[in-house]
Amino acid sequence: MRARLLVVAVLFAAFRAPAQAPNATARLGSDARNAVERIVDSARVAGLPTGPLLDKVREGTLKGADDQRIVAAVQSLSRELATARSLLGSASNASLLGATASAVHAGVPIADLRRLLRPPGEESFEADRLTSALVVLVDIVAKRVPPGAAASAIGDMLQRGAPERQFIALRGEVEQDILAGRAPESALIDRTRAHLRTLNGNPLSPRVIPPQAPPYLQ
């Protein structure tokens, strides 16, 4: 399955119809419901997708989280979406915005994300390929690879023009190496070097401006 589809399936749906909002907050107490509605309204005014915030409420109620925890998770996601939008600018599609917000949540340094999203001297990497790269970055960080090292490896592959399928292959290889007992960071470094060798001599992929367009409770 292509990684951008994984973003949609695993991270969140980008937009929801406003009529679904009452269903999302129906099980919350009045104070929590009002708090969530304020957060959602603020996100809407800021031009952020509100569907992920309502999905976060549904996730929390499904897991039996208390109201305070749900409100905190929704607020956290709203901040992460806002940070992602500030990094991407207005020209970002929903999947790329979601993947960037997930990377923020995973603890990838903002400076590293900025270099990935807006390479010096370039407009941007192609949106679908960048989304795939960020999804893999988040997954690798979840496997206990230091965020800075993971961002550096993914950045090297992006610069060398690695296609989406190569990022997906990297994720699987690193996972297998870790299961076999390799240290996570060492596994990533060695596998990245191997992929970069296969990319030697390949032209860098064309840069285009992305078109207009995290599954977590702490």
C-alpha positions in Angstrom: 0.0 0.0 0.0 1.3 3.4 -0.9 2.5 5.4 2.2 0.2 8.3 1.5 -2.8 6.0 1.8 -1.3 4.9 5.1 -1.4 8.5 6.3 -5.1 8.7 5.5 -5.8 5.4 7.2 -3.6 5.6 10.2 -3.2 9.3 11.0 -6.6 10.8 10.3 -9.2 11.8 7.8 -8.5 15.5 6.9 -12.0 17.0 7.1 -15.4 16.1 8.6 -18.8 17.5 8.0 -19.8 20.0 10.7 -22.9 18.0 11.5 -20.7 15.2 12.9 -19.4 17.5 15.7 -22.2 16.8 18.2 -21.7 13.0 17.8 -18.1 13.4 18.5 -18.6 15.3 21.8 -21.9 13.7 22.9 -20.3 11.5 25.6 -18.3 14.4 27.2 -19.4 16.4 30.2 -20.5 19.9 29.5 -17.2 21.6 30.6 -15.2 19.3 28.4 -17.6 19.6 25.5 -17.4 23.4 25.6 -13.6 23.2 25.8 -13.4 21.0 22.7 -15.9 23.1 20.8 -13.7 26.2 21.5 -10.6 24.4 20.3 -12.4 23.2 17.2 -13.8 26.7 16.5 -10.3 28.3 16.9 -8.8 25.7 14.5 -11.5 26.4 12.0 -10.9 30.1 12.1 -7.2 29.5 11.7 -7.9 27.4 8.6 -6.9 24.1 10.1 -8.7 20.9 9.5 -11.2 20.1 12.3 -11.8 16.5 11.4 -8.6 15.2 13.1 -9.6 17.0 16.3 -13.0 15.4 16.4 -11.5 12.0 15.5 -9.2 12.6 18.6 -12.3 12.9 20.7 -13.8 9.7 19.3 -10.5 7.9 19.9 -10.4 9.1 23.5 -14.0 8.1 24.3 -13.5 4.7 22.6 -10.5 4.1 24.8 -12.3 5.2 27.9 -10.1 8.2 28.6 -11.4 10.8 31.0 -12.6 14.1 29.9 -9.6 16.0 31.0 -7.3 13.8 29.1 -9.3 14.0 26.0 -9.4 17.8 26.1 -5.6 17.8 26.6 -5.1 15.5 23.6 -7.3 17.6 21.4 -5.5 20.8 22.4 -2.1 19.1 21.8 -3.1 18.0 18.4 -4.4 21.5 17.5 -1.0 23.0 18.5 0.8 20.4 16.4 -1.4 21.0 13.4 -0.8 24.7 13.8 3.0 24.1 14.0 2.8 21.9 10.9 0.9 24.6 9.0 3.5 27.2 10.0 6.2 25.0 8.6 4.4 24.2 5.4 2.7 27.5 4.7 -0.7 27.6 3.1 0.3 25.4 0.1 -0.1 22.0 1.8 -2.4 19.1 1.2 -4.2 17.3 4.0 -2.0 14.2 4.1 1.2 16.2 4.2 -0.1 18.4 6.9 -1.1 15.3 8.9 2.3 13.7 8.4 4.1 16.9 9.5 1.9 17.2 12.6 2.7 13.6 13.5 6.4 14.3 13.1 6.1 17.2 15.4 4.3 15.0 18.0 7.1 12.3 17.6 9.7 14.9 18.7 11.5 15.5 15.5 13.3 18.8 16.0 11.6 21.7 14.3 14.9 22.8 12.7 15.2 19.4 11.1 11.7 19.4 9.9 12.1 22.8 8.4 15.1 21.6 6.4 13.1 18.6 5.2 10.1 20.6 4.2 11.9 23.6 2.7 15.3 22.6 1.4 17.7 25.5 1.0 17.6 26.9 -2.5 14.7 24.7 -3.6 11.0 25.3 -3.7 10.0 22.0 -2.1 10.1 18.3 -2.6 7.1 16.7 -4.4 4.3 16.4 -1.9 3.4 12.7 -2.1 7.0 11.7 -1.9 7.6 14.0 1.1 4.5 12.7 2.8 5.8 9.1 2.4 9.2 10.1 3.8 7.6 11.8 6.8 5.4 8.7 7.6 8.5 6.5 7.5 10.4 9.1 9.6 7.7 8.9 12.4 7.7 5.1 12.3 11.4 4.9 12.5 11.5 7.3 15.5 8.8 5.1 17.2 11.4 2.3 16.9 13.7 4.2 19.2 15.9 5.8 16.6 17.0 9.3 17.8 14.8 11.8 16.0 17.8 13.9 14.7 19.5 10.8 13.2 16.2 9.7 11.6 15.6 13.1 10.1 19.2 13.2 8.7 18.8 9.8 7.1 15.4 10.6 5.5 16.8 14.0 4.4 19.7 12.3 2.6 17.4 10.0 0.8 15.1 12.9 -0.2 18.1 14.8 -1.6 19.2 11.9 -3.6 15.7 11.5 -5.2 14.6 8.3 -3.5 11.1 7.3 -4.6 8.3 6.4 -2.3 8.8 2.7 -2.5 12.4 3.1 -1.3 11.3 4.8 1.9 8.8 2.0 2.5 11.6 -0.6 1.9 13.8 1.3 4.4 11.2 1.1 7.1 10.8 -2.6 6.7 14.5 -3.3 6.6 15.2 -1.3 9.8 12.3 -3.1 11.5 13.7 -6.5 10.6 17.2 -5.5 11.7 15.9 -4.3 15.1 13.9 -7.5 15.6 17.2 -9.4 14.8 18.9 -7.6 17.7 20.6 -4.6 15.9 20.8 -1.3 17.7 18.1 1.0 16.1 20.4 3.8 15.1 23.0 1.5 13.7 20.4 -0.4 11.7 19.1 2.9 10.2 22.6 4.2 9.3 23.7 1.0 7.6 20.4 0.6 5.7 20.4 4.2 4.6 24.0 4.0 3.3 23.0 0.9 1.3 20.0 2.8 -0.3 22.2 5.8 -1.0 24.6 3.6 -2.9 21.8 2.4 -5.2 20.9 6.0 -5.8 24.4 7.1 -6.9 24.3 8.7 -10.3 20.5 9.1 -10.3 19.3 12.7 -10.9 17.6 14.4 -8.1 13.8 14.3 -8.5 12.1 17.5 -9.7 11.0 20.0 -7.1 7.4 21.3 -7.3 5.3 23.4 -5.0 2.8 21.1 -3.1 -0.8 21.5 -4.3 -3.4 23.2 -2.1 -5.4 20.8 -0.5 -1.1 11.5 15.1 -3.3 8.6 16.5 -2.1 9.4 19.9 -3.4 10.0 23.4 -0.6 10.6 25.9 
